[in-house]
Amino acid sequence: MAGITCAALRYVQSRVGPSGLYTIVKEVCVCEYSTVSSVVNAMAATVTEDYVKQFKSDISERKLALIAKIISAVTGLAGFGFAFLAESMGSIFSVSRNLQNFK
C-alpha cells in the first residue's frame, strides 16, 4: 500500500497542475505512515510489557528496548507480507464468501 501511495505521489508531483492536489496526496501519505507506525509501536509495547516482562521480570531496560525493536521489525514485516497476501486473495466479498462456505 505504501508503494502505491508513493507512486501516486511521484506521479502527481511530476505533472503540471494545481499544487493543492500534491499537498493533499502528500498529507494522505503522512497520515498513513503515522497510523502504521503507531500500530507497530503499540504492538511492540504491548507484547513487551504484558508478555516479556511477565516471564522475565529481572530483564534490564536495555534488553527490553532491544526486544521491543525486534518485535516492531517483525510486526512491520508481517504486516507487509499480509498486504501482499491480501492482494492475491481478491476482493473482500469473495474472501468472505469463501470463508462462509468453508464450514
Buried (B, 14 or more C-beta within 10 A) or exposed (E): EEEEBEEEBEEBEEEEEEEEEBEEBBEEBEEEEEEBEEEBBEBBEEBBEEEBBEEEEEBEEEEBEEBBEEBBEBBBEEBBEEEEEEEEEEEEEEEEEEEEEEE
